[in-house]
Amino acid sequence: MTYTIYSSQVEEVSKRLDRIARKAERYNVPFSYTIGEAYAKEVAVYEYDPANGALVRVGCMGAYQTYTVEAVDIDINCEGFIKANGWTVLAKIEHGDKGNIVTPFADAEINPDWYTAPARCDHCGTNRTRTVTFMCRNENGDIRQVGKSCLKDYTGILPQVAVWWAEVTDIIANDMDCDSATFATKGAVMMYSVKDIIALACDSIKSKGYIKSDSNNATKDQVIRCIKENAKPSKDGIAKAEAIINWLEHLLDEEPNTIGVERDCIPLVKSGYAKIKHIGRLAYMPIAYDRYIERKEREAKRNAEAEAARNSSEYVGEIGKRMEFDIAEMRLLSSWDTQFGTTYLYKFTTTDGNVLIWFASSTFGDWTKDGRRWIAFESVSKIKATVKDHNERDGVKQTIITRCKKVA
């Protein structure tokens, strides 16, 4: 794994990695890291704007200021933390009465069942309360769930060693931002309101758009800074956060196979509070919610169009008869290559709502793509074609035509 940090942070990051290296040496677990040569890196200039409680880019008319910093790449080798004796630790599961939080290791693929997995151990089978278990896979691809106290006996991997993987990535992630030291929590573990986190993320995204966690001035970092400075979200941000929370609380009722970030946020939403390490997940929820709403709107529109077509479309003409049709709408649905050339699939809707389908060997006018639809440059109000067949698709009566020609 290779990460980039400011050169001014090399000493502190090295100290923290050295502590892990000493622990790894005591357990005879391979761990090493190398620090590259310093080099110049251009970074945008930001300043704190008390009006909205967030960082803003300095500049005007799109001409943002930048400054050059000394950066360093760090290459870290720590696969031994999660691999031994033919076993690999795939994920850590934090169990709670509101649901599980799944932290994958090394980009492991998440199984949806892990979010509801009971806190069992396939090694000892002892029925007792557990807050953490690990999902492990052997060389044959078999996956086992192992309790924290049994992980060493079953796989040869110590649980405290396995969690060092996340500790290493947290060290680097927390030091990507020049002001990240102000975010570090000392002593007691702090908890923060989920509603406030999501509402502040809504305000940040509305103002600056969503910025990924690996970018400078990421949305996650802006939210953390606002929380540390006791900034209050706007009324609009709170209203949208409440809608997002309601969506997450009922998401599994509608989509039970949901996995990923949204699934991880469900137990956080149900509990109402989150640790600072979970803020990145919650800060993404406004984007996930907007995409969900857009998808639902597209589905509703398609369903409405399909229902309208089912209710209005009838068969037209006699098979073999050539006739004229008055056209309200024309679409190019698709095209594909065959051994005889390219086939184009057209759909016409007549002025009285009937559907005509034409499989053509050439384009019918000029087209441009608007989103997922092909739109004709020129209008077509009347065509002449021969009725080839009558059939039904998804409950819609369709008239298949051939030898189509534009009349007007």
C-alpha positions, 0 to 999 in steps of 0.5 A: 500500500502506498500513501502520500503525506505532507513531509512535515508529518513524516516524523509523527507518522514514522513514530506511530508506524515504528510502534506498530513495527515493534509490536509486530516484531514481538509477535514475529509478524512481517511488517515494513515500510519505506519512505520515498524522497520528498517532492513538490506537490501543488495543493489548493489554498483553503481558509475557514469561513465562519459564515458557513462553518467550513473550509472554502477555496481561496480565489475568485472567478474560478481562478483558485489560489494554490501553494506548493508543499513538500510531499512524501510517499510511504510504501507499507507492507503489512499483509502478514497482519491478516494472512497466516497458515493459509488463512486470510482475515476478510473482515471484522464484525462489530456486533450490536443489538441494532445491527452489525458494522462490517469492516473489510480488510484489504478490499475483501468482498462483503457478504450481505449475510455478515450484517445480520450474522449472530456473534457465533464462533465456528471454532469453539461453538461456545454460546456466549456474548461477543462484541467482535468476531472475524470472517476468515477464508482458507486456501480452499475458499472455505469461510469461517466465522471465528470469535476474537479469543479463538482467532489465534487457535484456529488460524494462527493470526492474533486478533490484536495483530489483525486489527493493526491493518485498520490501525495502519490505514487509519494512521495514514488516512488521518494524516492526509490533511494538514490540520488533521492533528486537530481532529485526533481524539485523546483519551475518551472515545467521543460520540456524535449525533448521527442527525447532525453529521448527516445534516452538516454533510448535506450543507457541505455538499450543497455548498461545494459538492461531494469531495471524496475522502482521499481528496484535499478538503474532503466532505468528511473532513469538513464535517469533522471540522464543523463538529469540532467547532460546534457548528450548527447545521441549517434547517434545510440540512436537518430536514434532509437528514431526517429524510435520509434517516427515515430512508435508512431505517426502512431500507432493508424492508424495501431492499433486504439485500442491500450491502456496502456503505448504506448497510453499515450506516443502518445500525448507526442511524438506529442508535442515533450516535456514531464515533468519529471513525464512522463519519466518512460513511455517514457523510456519503449518505446524502449522495446515496440518498439522492441516487436512490431518489433518482433511481426511484423516479426513473422506475416510476416514470418507466412504470407509468409509461408502460402502464399507459402503453398497456392501457392504450395500445391496440393492434393496427391494420391487417397483416400484409396490408400497406397503410399510413400511420400518424406518428406522435413519437419516434424512438431508436430503442437499440441497435446491434450487429449481425452477420448481415449487417447492423439491425436498428430497433425503432418504436413508433407511437401513433397519435391514438396511442398504438405501438408500432415496432420496426426492425430496420437494416438502416438508420431512419433519419439523424439521431442524437443521444439524450441520456438513455434515449435516442432523439431524432433531429428531424420530426416525423409526423406520418409514415407508410409501412406494411403490417408484418405481424401482431404480438404482445410484449410485457402486456403491451399490444404491438404492431410489427411493421416493415418497409417503413417510409417517411411521408411527412 
